[in-house]
Amino acid sequence: MSSQILNDAAARMKKAVEHTLHEFATIHTGKASPAMVESVMVEAYGSMMPLKGCAAITTPDPRLIQIQPWDKGLTRAIEKALQIANIGVNPVVDGNLIRMPFPELSRERRAEFVKTSHRLAEEGRVAIRHIRRDAMEAGKKLKKEGKLSEDDEKRLEKDVQAATDRAIKDVDTSLAHKEKELLTV
């Protein structure tokens, strides 16, 4: 019983860490990355769909994202969605291609991105702590029902806390790398 709670909590914490890392990937460091635009929602065929579902996204060089719609009729809808997404770069339509050239980052913009990184990291830590709380409550509930001894409950709490500490350390390590990447000129 307790190992199931621990395994479930560890798996959920891993997903929370992965989500935080994916969010970090959307913050650009002056280098273009397809992750920055792939989840932008585009109005296509009467519904909303992510950009990666209706166009090929490439980075031919470190300062350029190139988007090639699979349906030429979606070019304007993609351009509009990118403008609404407010990525900080205006899309340039060139025939059937949409180019997004990234300028050199200013010191203020870098500081803004560092703040955003810290906010995302804190959201990840909060999610991990919620998972810890759920696991601890599940252990207490099992103990109250008589399905878990007091020693097993204490061991579960200790193991869940260790998993929590590892997950938060992963988020903090990734944050430090992202901050270094953002502040390196």
Number of C-alpha atoms within 10 A of each C-alpha: 12 19 11 10 17 22 14 14 23 23 14 16 25 18 16 22 23 16 14 23 19 13 17 21 16 18 20 20 23 18 17 23 21 18 17 17 20 18 15 19 20 25 16 17 9 7 8 11 15 17 22 18 15 20 20 15 21 15 16 10 12 12 16 19 22 22 27 19 21 13 11 12 12 19 22 15 14 26 19 15 19 22 14 13 15 10 16 13 14 17 21 13 16 9 9 16 17 22 21 21 17 18 12 12 16 11 12 9 14 20 15 12 20 22 13 15 24 17 12 19 22 17 14 25 24 14 19 26 18 15 21 24 16 14 24 21 13 17 26 20 14 15 16 12 10 10 15 18 15 14 10 16 20 15 14 22 21 13 16 22 18 14 21 22 16 15 23 23 14 18 23 17 12 18 21 15 11 22 19 12 15 23 14 9 12
